[in-house]
Amino acid sequence: MNISQDKKELINDLKQRYQYCFHSAYPEDIVFFEEETGIWSDDFYEFFTLVTGSLSYVIDHKRIPKKQLNVLRQSFEEQYPQIKSFQHILESYPLLHSYIQYHEETRKRIIAFIK
Protein backbone atom coordinates (compact mmCIF):
# COMPACT_ATOMS: atom_id res chain seq x y z
CA MET A 1 0.00 0.00 0.00
CA ASN A 2 1.45 3.32 -1.08
CA ILE A 3 0.75 6.14 1.35
CA SER A 4 0.96 9.70 0.05
CA GLN A 5 3.42 12.16 1.55
CA ASP A 6 0.50 14.21 2.88
CA LYS A 7 -0.89 11.18 4.73
CA LYS A 8 2.58 10.40 6.16
CA GLU A 9 2.91 13.95 7.44
CA LEU A 10 -0.59 13.82 8.88
CA ILE A 11 0.03 10.54 10.72
CA ASN A 12 3.28 11.92 12.13
CA ASP A 13 1.39 15.00 13.32
CA LEU A 14 -1.30 12.79 14.86
CA LYS A 15 1.34 10.74 16.68
CA GLN A 16 2.78 13.92 18.20
CA ARG A 17 -0.68 15.10 19.12
CA TYR A 18 -1.40 11.75 20.76
CA GLN A 19 1.68 12.10 22.94
CA TYR A 20 0.59 15.56 23.99
CA CYS A 21 -3.04 14.59 24.63
CA PHE A 22 -2.15 11.40 26.45
CA HIS A 23 0.52 12.92 28.68
CA SER A 24 -0.85 16.38 29.41
CA ALA A 25 -2.89 17.17 32.47
CA TYR A 26 -6.35 18.62 32.09
CA PRO A 27 -6.43 22.36 32.79
CA GLU A 28 -7.58 23.18 36.30
CA ASP A 29 -9.71 25.92 34.75
CA ILE A 30 -12.36 23.28 34.05
CA VAL A 31 -13.42 23.34 37.68
CA PHE A 32 -13.56 27.14 37.82
CA PHE A 33 -15.49 27.30 34.56
CA GLU A 34 -17.98 24.77 35.89
CA GLU A 35 -18.44 26.77 39.11
CA GLU A 36 -18.94 30.01 37.18
CA THR A 37 -21.31 28.70 34.51
CA GLY A 38 -22.88 25.48 35.77
CA ILE A 39 -21.68 23.67 32.62
CA TRP A 40 -20.72 20.14 33.63
CA SER A 41 -16.99 19.51 33.59
CA ASP A 42 -17.82 15.98 32.45
CA ASP A 43 -18.60 17.41 29.01
CA PHE A 44 -15.01 18.56 28.66
CA TYR A 45 -13.55 15.30 29.93
CA GLU A 46 -15.81 13.31 27.62
CA PHE A 47 -14.71 15.33 24.59
CA PHE A 48 -11.01 15.13 25.48
CA THR A 49 -11.32 11.37 26.01
CA LEU A 50 -13.19 10.93 22.72
CA VAL A 51 -10.40 12.66 20.80
CA THR A 52 -7.54 10.96 22.61
CA GLY A 53 -9.20 7.55 22.41
CA SER A 54 -9.87 8.00 18.70
CA LEU A 55 -6.25 8.99 18.21
CA SER A 56 -5.17 5.74 19.82
CA TYR A 57 -7.18 3.79 17.23
CA VAL A 58 -5.54 5.75 14.39
CA ILE A 59 -2.03 5.33 15.81
CA ASP A 60 -2.60 1.59 16.29
CA HIS A 61 -4.00 1.24 12.74
CA LYS A 62 -7.38 0.14 14.04
CA ARG A 63 -10.83 1.05 12.86
CA ILE A 64 -12.68 3.54 15.05
CA PRO A 65 -16.02 2.00 16.11
CA LYS A 66 -18.93 3.36 14.06
CA LYS A 67 -20.82 4.97 16.96
CA GLN A 68 -17.64 6.62 18.21
CA LEU A 69 -16.84 7.85 14.71
CA ASN A 70 -20.32 9.33 14.34
CA VAL A 71 -19.78 11.37 17.51
CA LEU A 72 -16.24 12.29 16.47
CA ARG A 73 -17.58 13.83 13.28
CA GLN A 74 -19.34 16.45 15.40
CA SER A 75 -17.48 19.50 16.65
CA PHE A 76 -17.26 20.30 20.35
CA GLU A 77 -19.97 22.93 19.93
CA GLU A 78 -22.21 20.50 18.06
CA GLN A 79 -21.84 17.93 20.82
CA TYR A 80 -22.35 20.50 23.58
CA PRO A 81 -24.45 23.34 22.10
CA GLN A 82 -24.99 24.92 25.53
CA ILE A 83 -21.35 26.06 25.45
CA LYS A 84 -22.14 28.69 22.79
CA SER A 85 -23.93 30.90 25.28
CA PHE A 86 -20.84 30.84 27.52
CA GLN A 87 -18.24 31.39 24.79
CA HIS A 88 -17.25 34.82 26.14
CA ILE A 89 -16.66 33.33 29.59
CA LEU A 90 -14.75 30.38 28.13
CA GLU A 91 -12.39 32.81 26.40
CA SER A 92 -11.55 34.30 29.80
CA TYR A 93 -9.96 30.93 30.66
CA PRO A 94 -7.15 30.93 28.07
CA LEU A 95 -5.60 27.60 29.06
CA LEU A 96 -8.92 25.75 28.94
CA HIS A 97 -9.93 27.52 25.75
CA SER A 98 -6.65 26.62 24.00
CA TYR A 99 -6.91 23.03 25.24
CA ILE A 100 -10.36 22.72 23.70
CA GLN A 101 -9.12 24.30 20.47
CA TYR A 102 -6.18 21.87 20.36
CA HIS A 103 -8.49 18.89 20.74
CA GLU A 104 -10.91 20.32 18.19
CA GLU A 105 -8.09 20.74 15.66
CA THR A 106 -6.92 17.21 16.44
CA ARG A 107 -10.47 15.92 15.89
CA LYS A 108 -10.54 17.58 12.47
CA ARG A 109 -7.19 16.03 11.55
CA ILE A 110 -8.37 12.57 12.56
CA ILE A 111 -11.39 12.97 10.29
CA ALA A 112 -9.16 14.21 7.45
CA PHE A 113 -6.84 11.23 7.92
CA ILE A 114 -9.52 8.55 7.82
CA LYS A 115 -11.23 9.93 4.70
ZASE-770290 format. One record per residue (C-alpha): x negated, y, z; residue in one letter. Coordinates in steps of 0.05 Angstrom, whole numbers, padded with zeros to 5 digits, always signed. Layout:
<vexnus>
XYZa/...
</vexnus>
This chain:
<vexnus>
+00000+00000+00000m/-00029+00066-00022n/-00015+00123+00027i/-00019+00194+00001s/-00068+00243+00031q/-00010+00284+00058d/+00018+00224+00095k/-00052+00208+00123k/-00058+00279+00149e/+00012+00276+00178l/-00001+00211+00214i/-00066+00238+00243n/-00028+00300+00266d/+00026+00256+00297l/-00027+00215+00334k/-00056+00278+00364q/+00014+00302+00382r/+00028+00235+00415y/-00034+00242+00459q/-00012+00311+00480y/+00061+00292+00493c/+00043+00228+00529f/-00010+00258+00574h/+00017+00328+00588s/+00058+00343+00649a/+00127+00372+00642y/+00129+00447+00656p/+00152+00464+00726e/+00194+00518+00695d/+00247+00466+00681i/+00268+00467+00754v/+00271+00543+00756f/+00310+00546+00691f/+00360+00495+00718e/+00369+00535+00782e/+00379+00600+00744e/+00426+00574+00690t/+00458+00510+00715g/+00434+00473+00652i/+00414+00403+00673w/+00340+00390+00672s/+00356+00320+00649d/+00372+00348+00580d/+00300+00371+00573f/+00271+00306+00599y/+00316+00266+00552e/+00294+00307+00492f/+00220+00303+00510f/+00226+00227+00520t/+00264+00219+00454l/+00208+00253+00416v/+00151+00219+00452t/+00184+00151+00448g/+00197+00160+00374s/+00125+00180+00364l/+00103+00115+00396s/+00144+00076+00345y/+00111+00115+00288v/+00041+00107+00316i/+00052+00032+00326d/+00080+00025+00255h/+00148+00003+00281k/+00217+00021+00257r/+00254+00071+00301i/+00320+00040+00322p/+00379+00067+00281k/+00416+00099+00339k/+00353+00132+00364q/+00337+00157+00294l/+00406+00187+00287n/+00396+00227+00350v/+00325+00246+00329l/+00352+00277+00266r/+00387+00329+00308q/+00350+00390+00333s/+00345+00406+00407f/+00399+00459+00399e/+00444+00410+00361e/+00437+00359+00416q/+00447+00410+00472y/+00489+00467+00442p/+00500+00498+00511q/+00427+00521+00509i/+00443+00574+00456k/+00479+00618+00506s/+00417+00617+00550f/+00365+00628+00496q/+00345+00696+00523h/+00333+00667+00592i/+00295+00608+00563l/+00248+00656+00528e/+00231+00686+00596s/+00199+00619+00613y/+00143+00619+00561p/+00112+00552+00581l/+00178+00515+00579l/+00199+00550+00515h/+00133+00532+00480s/+00138+00461+00505y/+00207+00454+00474i/+00182+00486+00409q/+00124+00437+00407y/+00170+00378+00415h/+00218+00406+00364e/+00162+00415+00313e/+00138+00344+00329t/+00209+00318+00318r/+00211+00352+00249k/+00144+00321+00231r/+00167+00251+00251i/+00228+00259+00206i/+00183+00284+00149a/+00137+00225+00158f/+00190+00171+00156i/+00225+00199+00094k/
</vexnus>
